[in-house]
Amino acid sequence: MESRYARTWLLVPATRPDRFDTSLNSRADQIVLDIEDAVDPSRKPSARADVISWLRGGGEAWVRINDRGTTHWQDDVDELKDVPGLTGVMLAKTESAEHVEDTYAALGGTTPVLALVESALGIEDARHIATARGCFRLAFGSGDYRRDTGASAEDLAMAYPRSRLVTASRIGNLPGPIDGPTVAGGHGALREQSHMAVSLGMTGKLSLDIDHSPVINEVMSPTQTDATWARDILRAFDENGGVVRDGSDLPRIGRARRIQTLAQAFGVEPL
């Protein structure tokens, strides 16, 4: 699945190379080998080496690297630069445009950077992060954000940071942002939180569980009914000569175009 449309982003601990192939062949749209939070500092060099070895051996993945403010960041970008199979990097704890631009430049100026925003400062600077050179997409580090701010996990408390990322992504002309993972409550909670993310304009979701992928993919894909509605709206607009009749036309047309693009990416046919 093309990364700009990817729904499920499965985080895989870099200390578990036995899971790399299984994760790659799962129903997750993209996998992210994690050498940041999932790895104790003393094990980062060996975990990074295992990731690079797997990528050089034919694997393909994103890699979550350590944040710009740590000494590990330099080792990450130095060793990952020009490694075949590296789709891009997820930059942990992104708090400024400079964090993205420094990472992009250090990797040679061609590797996309997915900015993981995990703090109050990062959320407030999301617009500048989204327009930084090299920024490919935004993701929400919801757990660290809650720790930073003391906010609860309730939908109302999380609506503001999620909406900030959605708005920033639009300003930066990026794909829809990626929501944080669901860590409790089973598939019912996963489905509910995925629906909430979609309603706010998010188009992907991080996952810590390989079994979450089918639910996320289903909820974050347009239905056949959605695709049919989009087709009919755009067909009527074209048949009307592309004339805007009233103020409600433009929002409908914009939504229909987004749904149609996603439906085509996911192979969802209108009824």
Protein Blocks (a to p, Z undefined) as FASTA:
>chain_A
ZZklombdcdddfklmmlmmmmmmmmbfbdcddfklmpcfklmmmmmmmmmmmmmnopac
ddddddfkbmklmmmmmmmgopahiabdcdehiabfklmmmmmmmnnopaccddddfbfk
lmmmmmmmmmpghiabdcddfklmmmmnopafbfklmmmmmmmmmmmmmmnopacddddd
dfehijmlmmmmmmmmmmnopabdcdfbfklmmmmmmmmpccfklmmmmmmmmmmmmmno
opafbfklmmmmmmmmmmmmmmmmnopacZZ
